[in-house]
């Protein structure tokens, strides 16, 4: 069994353990998230689901994403002023977003460890690395800015 198939089955098994119905729409949303290597907006998930199941409404996709998130199967993040993006929960990571080109990069969790520790020690604040992206300017955009006379 392929890794993606196993991951999809794990998500569906978790839904069953929580006495959630497994509908065609849920299978489709899970399939899109499993197959995607990117973080997707709800609109992008809807568009992908509707390629095979055109009758699945955007509101249904939103409800499914919310249900998956409530069960800690999906994580959503906010990057700058863009729409929230969703991805399957898994390895912990954070996000940084370039304010110039608007690209969001995944950053390994350990990069945030020192900051998370300091926030906890100084303010009693527990950092949620997934939810919000740190803003800044990426190396490529900084290089382009320096090149402009």
C-alpha positions as CSV (number, residue, x, y, z in Angstrom):
1,X,0.0,0.0,0.0
2,X,1.4,3.4,-0.9
3,X,2.2,5.9,1.8
4,X,-0.6,8.3,0.6
5,X,-3.1,5.5,0.7
6,X,-2.1,4.6,4.2
7,X,-2.4,8.3,5.3
8,X,-5.8,8.6,3.8
9,X,-6.9,5.3,5.5
10,X,-5.5,6.6,8.9
11,X,-7.6,9.8,8.6
12,X,-10.8,7.8,7.7
13,X,-10.1,5.3,10.5
14,X,-9.8,8.2,13.0
15,X,-13.2,9.6,11.7
16,X,-14.8,6.2,12.2
17,X,-13.3,5.9,15.8
18,X,-15.0,9.2,16.5
19,X,-18.3,7.9,15.2
20,X,-18.2,10.2,12.2
21,X,-20.0,9.3,8.9
22,X,-17.7,8.6,6.0
23,X,-19.3,10.3,3.1
24,X,-18.2,10.6,-0.5
25,X,-17.5,14.2,0.0
26,X,-15.3,13.5,3.1
27,X,-13.4,10.8,1.1
28,X,-12.9,13.3,-1.7
29,X,-11.6,16.1,0.6
30,X,-9.3,13.7,2.4
31,X,-8.1,12.5,-1.0
32,X,-7.3,16.0,-2.1
33,X,-5.4,16.8,1.1
34,X,-3.5,13.5,0.9
35,X,-2.5,14.0,-2.7
36,X,-1.5,17.6,-2.3
37,X,2.1,18.5,-1.6
38,X,1.1,22.1,-1.0
39,X,-1.1,23.9,1.5
40,X,-4.4,24.6,-0.1
41,X,-7.1,27.2,0.5
42,X,-10.7,25.9,1.0
43,X,-11.5,27.2,-2.5
44,X,-8.6,25.2,-4.0
45,X,-9.8,22.1,-2.1
46,X,-13.3,22.7,-3.3
47,X,-12.1,23.1,-6.9
48,X,-10.2,19.8,-6.8
49,X,-13.1,17.9,-5.2
50,X,-15.5,19.3,-7.7
51,X,-13.4,17.9,-10.6
52,X,-14.7,14.5,-9.7
53,X,-17.8,15.4,-7.6
54,X,-19.3,18.6,-9.0
55,X,-22.3,18.4,-6.7
56,X,-20.1,18.9,-3.6
57,X,-20.8,22.5,-2.4
58,X,-18.2,24.9,-1.0
59,X,-20.1,24.9,2.3
60,X,-19.8,21.1,2.6
61,X,-16.0,21.4,2.0
62,X,-15.7,24.0,4.7
63,X,-17.7,21.9,7.2
64,X,-15.5,18.9,6.4
65,X,-12.3,20.9,6.9
66,X,-13.7,22.2,10.2
67,X,-14.6,18.7,11.3
68,X,-11.1,17.4,10.3
69,X,-9.5,20.2,12.2
70,X,-11.6,19.6,15.3
71,X,-10.2,16.1,15.4
72,X,-6.6,17.4,14.9
73,X,-6.4,15.7,11.5
74,X,-6.0,19.0,9.6
75,X,-4.2,22.2,10.4
76,X,-4.9,25.6,9.0
77,X,-2.6,28.5,8.8
78,X,-2.8,32.2,8.0
79,X,-0.1,33.8,5.9
80,X,-0.2,37.5,5.6
81,X,-3.5,38.8,4.1
82,X,-4.1,35.7,2.0
83,X,-6.9,33.2,2.7
84,X,-6.3,30.5,5.3
85,X,-4.5,27.4,3.9
86,X,-5.1,23.8,5.0
87,X,-2.9,20.7,5.2
88,X,-3.0,17.3,6.9
89,X,-1.5,17.3,10.4
90,X,1.7,15.6,10.7
91,X,5.3,16.6,11.2
92,X,5.4,19.9,13.1
93,X,6.6,22.9,11.1
94,X,6.1,26.7,11.0
95,X,5.7,29.1,8.2
96,X,7.3,32.3,7.0
97,X,5.8,34.5,4.3
98,X,7.7,36.9,2.1
99,X,5.9,40.3,2.1
100,X,7.3,41.1,-1.4
101,X,6.6,38.0,-3.4
102,X,3.9,36.5,-1.1
103,X,5.5,33.0,-1.1
104,X,5.0,31.0,2.1
105,X,7.8,28.7,3.1
106,X,7.7,25.8,5.5
107,X,10.3,26.0,8.2
108,X,11.3,23.0,10.3
109,X,9.9,23.2,13.8
110,X,13.3,23.3,15.5
111,X,13.9,26.8,14.0
112,X,11.1,28.0,16.2
113,X,12.1,26.1,19.3
114,X,14.3,28.9,20.8
115,X,11.5,31.5,20.2
116,X,8.9,29.1,21.6
117,X,10.9,28.5,24.7
118,X,11.6,32.2,25.3
119,X,7.9,33.1,24.8
120,X,6.9,30.3,27.3
121,X,9.6,31.3,29.9
122,X,9.1,35.1,29.7
123,X,5.3,35.4,29.1
124,X,3.8,32.0,29.8
125,X,2.8,31.9,26.1
126,X,2.6,28.7,24.2
127,X,3.4,29.3,20.5
128,X,1.2,27.7,17.8
129,X,3.7,27.3,15.0
130,X,1.1,26.2,12.5
131,X,-1.5,28.9,12.8
132,X,0.2,32.1,11.7
133,X,3.2,32.7,9.4
134,X,6.0,35.1,10.4
135,X,6.3,37.9,7.9
136,X,9.5,39.2,6.3
137,X,11.4,39.3,3.0
138,X,12.9,36.3,1.4
139,X,16.5,36.1,0.2
140,X,15.6,36.3,-3.5
141,X,13.5,39.5,-3.0
142,X,16.2,41.1,-0.8
143,X,18.7,40.3,-3.6
144,X,16.4,41.9,-6.2
145,X,16.0,45.0,-4.0
146,X,19.7,45.4,-3.7
147,X,20.2,45.1,-7.5
148,X,17.8,48.0,-8.2
149,X,19.7,51.3,-8.4
